[in-house]
Amino acid sequence: MDRAKITYPLHIVKELIANGKCEFTRRALETIQDHFGETEAWAWEVMLSLDSRRDFYKSTNSNHNHKIWLDVYKTRYDDFDIYIKFQLVGDRVIGQEIRVTSFKTDESSF
């Protein structure tokens, strides 16, 4: 199921990234390197440049657990059209972090 409402406020996402509370899945890291020829640091720069009004695309359920929501953003950076999907994991007691599950070339039109 998809919805047009942001699940994770972008200012919180950016704060977590700035504080190093973030990770990419192995597959996302592979596409950053293979498709873009770039580093993890570059990908974090892309994430920090996101604008919720300009780049937010949708929120969608996880394929594995319908209770988990992921936010999807589409942006243009360094002449690349990029599709990014992430979720917030953890809790307020243990701590939260951003997990990027998809970071790839956006092959659809904006």
Secondary structure, 3 states (H helix, E strand, C coil): CEECCCCCCHHHHHHHHHCCCEEECHHHHHHHHHHHCCCHHHHHHHHHCCCHHHHEEEEEECCCCCCCEEEEEEEEECCEEEEEEEEEEEECCCEEEEEEEEEEECCCCC
